[in-house]
Amino acid sequence: MSDRDIKRLELESKIIEIYTEFDSVYGAPKIRRELIKQGYYASLKRVSVYMKRLEL
């Protein structure tokens, strides 16, 4: 598994964690803000693409 795949999986797991933590009501903009607060950088488009892939 490449570094890129590892980082993608890590980011996806953080997105799932934040989404479930906030009762599944946060959209991509708010999840992106939470990721930045926690020290992860991701563009809004990347977060929304991952959320669609994860069916959130």
Biopython code that builds the backbone (N, CA, C, O; Angstrom):
import numpy as np
from Bio.PDB.StructureBuilder import StructureBuilder

atoms = [
    (1, "MET", "N", (0.847, -1.177, 0.000)),
    (1, "MET", "CA", (0.000, 0.000, 0.000)),
    (1, "MET", "C", (0.896, 1.245, 0.000)),
    (1, "MET", "O", (1.870, 1.317, 0.751)),
    (2, "SER", "N", (0.568, 2.197, -0.826)),
    (2, "SER", "CA", (1.386, 3.403, -0.950)),
    (2, "SER", "C", (1.067, 4.411, 0.150)),
    (2, "SER", "O", (0.064, 4.288, 0.854)),
    (3, "ASP", "N", (1.934, 5.402, 0.283)),
    (3, "ASP", "CA", (1.701, 6.470, 1.263)),
    (3, "ASP", "C", (0.405, 7.211, 0.972)),
    (3, "ASP", "O", (-0.321, 7.603, 1.885)),
    (4, "ARG", "N", (0.131, 7.395, -0.298)),
    (4, "ARG", "CA", (-1.090, 8.101, -0.702)),
    (4, "ARG", "C", (-2.339, 7.336, -0.246)),
    (4, "ARG", "O", (-3.296, 7.933, 0.248)),
    (5, "ASP", "N", (-2.317, 6.013, -0.417)),
    (5, "ASP", "CA", (-3.452, 5.189, 0.023)),
    (5, "ASP", "C", (-3.622, 5.253, 1.533)),
    (5, "ASP", "O", (-4.746, 5.329, 2.030)),
    (6, "ILE", "N", (-2.521, 5.224, 2.259)),
    (6, "ILE", "CA", (-2.577, 5.285, 3.721)),
    (6, "ILE", "C", (-3.174, 6.611, 4.178)),
    (6, "ILE", "O", (-4.021, 6.637, 5.071)),
    (7, "LYS", "N", (-2.732, 7.717, 3.567)),
    (7, "LYS", "CA", (-3.263, 9.033, 3.929)),
    (7, "LYS", "C", (-4.742, 9.148, 3.578)),
    (7, "LYS", "O", (-5.514, 9.760, 4.316)),
    (8, "ARG", "N", (-5.136, 8.558, 2.447)),
    (8, "ARG", "CA", (-6.548, 8.585, 2.037)),
    (8, "ARG", "C", (-7.401, 7.828, 3.050)),
    (8, "ARG", "O", (-8.455, 8.310, 3.463)),
    (9, "LEU", "N", (-6.949, 6.655, 3.444)),
    (9, "LEU", "CA", (-7.703, 5.863, 4.422)),
    (9, "LEU", "C", (-7.791, 6.569, 5.769)),
    (9, "LEU", "O", (-8.824, 6.524, 6.436)),
    (10, "GLU", "N", (-6.700, 7.220, 6.164)),
    (10, "GLU", "CA", (-6.693, 7.961, 7.420)),
    (10, "GLU", "C", (-7.694, 9.117, 7.372)),
    (10, "GLU", "O", (-8.449, 9.335, 8.319)),
    (11, "LEU", "N", (-7.691, 9.847, 6.267)),
    (11, "LEU", "CA", (-8.617, 10.965, 6.114)),
    (11, "LEU", "C", (-10.064, 10.471, 6.067)),
    (11, "LEU", "O", (-10.948, 11.084, 6.665)),
    (12, "GLU", "N", (-10.307, 9.369, 5.360)),
    (12, "GLU", "CA", (-11.657, 8.821, 5.306)),
    (12, "GLU", "C", (-12.138, 8.399, 6.688)),
    (12, "GLU", "O", (-13.301, 8.615, 7.029)),
    (13, "SER", "N", (-11.269, 7.808, 7.477)),
    (13, "SER", "CA", (-11.680, 7.380, 8.818)),
    (13, "SER", "C", (-11.972, 8.587, 9.714)),
    (13, "SER", "O", (-12.883, 8.529, 10.540)),
    (14, "LYS", "N", (-11.216, 9.680, 9.565)),
    (14, "LYS", "CA", (-11.492, 10.905, 10.329)),
    (14, "LYS", "C", (-12.823, 11.507, 9.901)),
    (14, "LYS", "O", (-13.579, 11.993, 10.742)),
    (15, "ILE", "N", (-13.117, 11.480, 8.612)),
    (15, "ILE", "CA", (-14.392, 12.005, 8.115)),
    (15, "ILE", "C", (-15.541, 11.207, 8.720)),
    (15, "ILE", "O", (-16.519, 11.795, 9.182)),
    (16, "ILE", "N", (-15.441, 9.892, 8.727)),
    (16, "ILE", "CA", (-16.477, 9.043, 9.317)),
    (16, "ILE", "C", (-16.619, 9.352, 10.799)),
    (16, "ILE", "O", (-17.734, 9.455, 11.311)),
    (17, "GLU", "N", (-15.496, 9.499, 11.486)),
    (17, "GLU", "CA", (-15.515, 9.786, 12.925)),
    (17, "GLU", "C", (-16.228, 11.106, 13.218)),
    (17, "GLU", "O", (-17.073, 11.170, 14.111)),
    (18, "ILE", "N", (-15.893, 12.150, 12.475)),
    (18, "ILE", "CA", (-16.520, 13.462, 12.679)),
    (18, "ILE", "C", (-18.004, 13.398, 12.322)),
    (18, "ILE", "O", (-18.844, 13.939, 13.041)),
    (19, "TYR", "N", (-18.319, 12.741, 11.218)),
    (19, "TYR", "CA", (-19.709, 12.640, 10.772)),
    (19, "TYR", "C", (-20.576, 11.963, 11.824)),
    (19, "TYR", "O", (-21.673, 12.438, 12.116)),
    (20, "THR", "N", (-20.109, 10.877, 12.391)),
    (20, "THR", "CA", (-20.891, 10.165, 13.402)),
    (20, "THR", "C", (-20.895, 10.905, 14.739)),
    (20, "THR", "O", (-21.874, 10.845, 15.483)),
    (21, "GLU", "N", (-19.798, 11.604, 15.042)),
    (21, "GLU", "CA", (-19.717, 12.358, 16.298)),
    (21, "GLU", "C", (-20.777, 13.450, 16.360)),
    (21, "GLU", "O", (-21.310, 13.743, 17.430)),
    (22, "PHE", "N", (-21.081, 14.046, 15.224)),
    (22, "PHE", "CA", (-22.051, 15.130, 15.176)),
    (22, "PHE", "C", (-23.403, 14.657, 14.647)),
    (22, "PHE", "O", (-24.080, 15.387, 13.922)),
    (23, "ASP", "N", (-23.788, 13.451, 15.007)),
    (23, "ASP", "CA", (-25.114, 12.890, 14.724)),
    (23, "ASP", "C", (-25.477, 12.865, 13.241)),
    (23, "ASP", "O", (-26.648, 13.003, 12.887)),
    (24, "SER", "N", (-24.501, 12.694, 12.391)),
    (24, "SER", "CA", (-24.714, 12.535, 10.945)),
    (24, "SER", "C", (-25.443, 13.708, 10.310)),
    (24, "SER", "O", (-26.211, 13.520, 9.366)),
    (25, "VAL", "N", (-25.211, 14.922, 10.816)),
    (25, "VAL", "CA", (-25.872, 16.086, 10.231)),
    (25, "VAL", "C", (-24.881, 17.056, 9.589)),
    (25, "VAL", "O", (-25.301, 17.990, 8.906)),
    (26, "TYR", "N", (-23.588, 16.861, 9.790)),
    (26, "TYR", "CA", (-22.606, 17.767, 9.209)),
    (26, "TYR", "C", (-22.407, 17.465, 7.732)),
    (26, "TYR", "O", (-22.332, 16.306, 7.326)),
    (27, "GLY", "N", (-22.323, 18.519, 6.940)),
    (27, "GLY", "CA", (-22.001, 18.390, 5.535)),
    (27, "GLY", "C", (-20.502, 18.592, 5.335)),
    (27, "GLY", "O", (-19.749, 18.742, 6.298)),
    (28, "ALA", "N", (-20.087, 18.594, 4.089)),
    (28, "ALA", "CA", (-18.668, 18.697, 3.760)),
    (28, "ALA", "C", (-18.007, 19.978, 4.301)),
    (28, "ALA", "O", (-16.887, 19.893, 4.805)),
    (29, "PRO", "N", (-18.643, 21.158, 4.223)),
    (29, "PRO", "CA", (-17.972, 22.363, 4.731)),
    (29, "PRO", "C", (-17.664, 22.300, 6.228)),
    (29, "PRO", "O", (-16.573, 22.673, 6.659)),
    (30, "LYS", "N", (-18.629, 21.825, 7.013)),
    (30, "LYS", "CA", (-18.398, 21.748, 8.454)),
    (30, "LYS", "C", (-17.400, 20.644, 8.797)),
    (30, "LYS", "O", (-16.585, 20.804, 9.706)),
    (31, "ILE", "N", (-17.459, 19.552, 8.089)),
    (31, "ILE", "CA", (-16.489, 18.483, 8.336)),
    (31, "ILE", "C", (-15.094, 18.970, 7.989)),
    (31, "ILE", "O", (-14.139, 18.657, 8.699)),
    (32, "ARG", "N", (-14.960, 19.726, 6.914)),
    (32, "ARG", "CA", (-13.659, 20.278, 6.538)),
    (32, "ARG", "C", (-13.131, 21.190, 7.642)),
    (32, "ARG", "O", (-11.948, 21.131, 7.979)),
    (33, "ARG", "N", (-14.001, 22.038, 8.213)),
    (33, "ARG", "CA", (-13.578, 22.926, 9.304)),
    (33, "ARG", "C", (-13.098, 22.122, 10.508)),
    (33, "ARG", "O", (-12.096, 22.472, 11.132)),
    (34, "GLU", "N", (-13.805, 21.055, 10.832)),
    (34, "GLU", "CA", (-13.400, 20.205, 11.955)),
    (34, "GLU", "C", (-12.067, 19.519, 11.669)),
    (34, "GLU", "O", (-11.229, 19.397, 12.563)),
    (35, "LEU", "N", (-11.867, 19.075, 10.440)),
    (35, "LEU", "CA", (-10.592, 18.448, 10.072)),
    (35, "LEU", "C", (-9.437, 19.430, 10.252)),
    (35, "LEU", "O", (-8.384, 19.065, 10.774)),
    (36, "ILE", "N", (-9.635, 20.669, 9.823)),
    (36, "ILE", "CA", (-8.594, 21.685, 9.951)),
    (36, "ILE", "C", (-8.305, 21.966, 11.416)),
    (36, "ILE", "O", (-7.146, 22.140, 11.793)),
    (37, "LYS", "N", (-9.351, 22.015, 12.256)),
    (37, "LYS", "CA", (-9.149, 22.212, 13.696)),
    (37, "LYS", "C", (-8.306, 21.092, 14.294)),
    (37, "LYS", "O", (-7.529, 21.315, 15.223)),
    (38, "GLN", "N", (-8.468, 19.875, 13.749)),
    (38, "GLN", "CA", (-7.740, 18.726, 14.271)),
    (38, "GLN", "C", (-6.384, 18.532, 13.604)),
    (38, "GLN", "O", (-5.684, 17.564, 13.899)),
    (39, "GLY", "N", (-6.006, 19.439, 12.710)),
    (39, "GLY", "CA", (-4.685, 19.393, 12.100)),
    (39, "GLY", "C", (-4.585, 18.654, 10.782)),
    (39, "GLY", "O", (-3.482, 18.364, 10.320)),
    (40, "TYR", "N", (-5.717, 18.344, 10.167)),
    (40, "TYR", "CA", (-5.720, 17.675, 8.866)),
    (40, "TYR", "C", (-6.114, 18.702, 7.813)),
    (40, "TYR", "O", (-7.055, 19.470, 8.015)),
    (41, "TYR", "N", (-5.398, 18.719, 6.693)),
    (41, "TYR", "CA", (-5.780, 19.625, 5.619)),
    (41, "TYR", "C", (-6.420, 18.817, 4.500)),
    (41, "TYR", "O", (-5.893, 17.786, 4.082)),
    (42, "ALA", "N", (-7.543, 19.288, 4.028)),
    (42, "ALA", "CA", (-8.210, 18.698, 2.869)),
    (42, "ALA", "C", (-9.072, 19.775, 2.242)),
    (42, "ALA", "O", (-9.701, 20.566, 2.945)),
    (43, "SER", "N", (-9.101, 19.803, 0.938)),
    (43, "SER", "CA", (-9.946, 20.780, 0.261)),
    (43, "SER", "C", (-11.404, 20.362, 0.405)),
    (43, "SER", "O", (-11.715, 19.205, 0.689)),
    (44, "LEU", "N", (-12.273, 21.316, 0.205)),
    (44, "LEU", "CA", (-13.710, 21.058, 0.286)),
    (44, "LEU", "C", (-14.116, 20.005, -0.743)),
    (44, "LEU", "O", (-14.929, 19.125, -0.458)),
    (45, "LYS", "N", (-13.551, 20.103, -1.920)),
    (45, "LYS", "CA", (-13.880, 19.138, -2.972)),
    (45, "LYS", "C", (-13.444, 17.728, -2.575)),
    (45, "LYS", "O", (-14.183, 16.769, -2.797)),
    (46, "ARG", "N", (-12.262, 17.594, -1.997)),
    (46, "ARG", "CA", (-11.780, 16.279, -1.583)),
    (46, "ARG", "C", (-12.688, 15.687, -0.510)),
    (46, "ARG", "O", (-13.024, 14.504, -0.559)),
    (47, "VAL", "N", (-13.083, 16.510, 0.456)),
    (47, "VAL", "CA", (-13.967, 16.028, 1.516)),
    (47, "VAL", "C", (-15.295, 15.577, 0.929)),
    (47, "VAL", "O", (-15.809, 14.523, 1.305)),
    (48, "SER", "N", (-15.857, 16.355, 0.018)),
    (48, "SER", "CA", (-17.152, 15.979, -0.555)),
    (48, "SER", "C", (-17.038, 14.727, -1.425)),
    (48, "SER", "O", (-17.955, 13.905, -1.437)),
    (49, "VAL", "N", (-15.938, 14.567, -2.149)),
    (49, "VAL", "CA", (-15.738, 13.355, -2.954)),
    (49, "VAL", "C", (-15.633, 12.133, -2.045)),
    (49, "VAL", "O", (-16.235, 11.097, -2.324)),
    (50, "TYR", "N", (-14.883, 12.251, -0.974)),
    (50, "TYR", "CA", (-14.752, 11.129, -0.039)),
    (50, "TYR", "C", (-16.092, 10.809, 0.610)),
    (50, "TYR", "O", (-16.424, 9.639, 0.800)),
    (51, "MET", "N", (-16.865, 11.836, 0.950)),
    (51, "MET", "CA", (-18.174, 11.598, 1.566)),
    (51, "MET", "C", (-19.102, 10.867, 0.586)),
    (51, "MET", "O", (-19.845, 9.972, 0.990)),
    (52, "LYS", "N", (-19.062, 11.237, -0.678)),
    (52, "LYS", "CA", (-19.882, 10.538, -1.674)),
    (52, "LYS", "C", (-19.425, 9.100, -1.813)),
    (52, "LYS", "O", (-20.251, 8.193, -1.912)),
    (53, "ARG", "N", (-18.118, 8.883, -1.823)),
    (53, "ARG", "CA", (-17.578, 7.531, -1.936)),
    (53, "ARG", "C", (-17.993, 6.682, -0.731)),
    (53, "ARG", "O", (-18.263, 5.489, -0.869)),
    (54, "LEU", "N", (-18.041, 7.307, 0.451)),
    (54, "LEU", "CA", (-18.413, 6.608, 1.677)),
    (54, "LEU", "C", (-19.925, 6.551, 1.886)),
    (54, "LEU", "O", (-20.403, 5.957, 2.852)),
    (55, "GLU", "N", (-20.673, 7.174, 0.974)),
    (55, "GLU", "CA", (-22.127, 7.241, 1.038)),
    (55, "GLU", "C", (-22.633, 7.894, 2.327)),
    (55, "GLU", "O", (-23.547, 7.392, 2.982)),
    (56, "LEU", "N", (-22.011, 9.031, 2.675)),
    (56, "LEU", "CA", (-22.423, 9.787, 3.859)),
    (56, "LEU", "C", (-23.267, 10.979, 3.453)),
    (56, "LEU", "O", (-23.712, 11.742, 4.311)),
]
sb = StructureBuilder()
sb.init_structure("model")
sb.init_model(0)
sb.init_chain("A")
sb.init_seg("    ")
for serial, (resi, resn, name, xyz) in enumerate(atoms, 1):
    if name == "N":
        sb.init_residue(resn, " ", resi, " ")
    sb.init_atom(name, np.array(xyz, "f"), 0.0, 1.0, " ", f" {name:<3s}", serial, name[0])
structure = sb.get_structure()
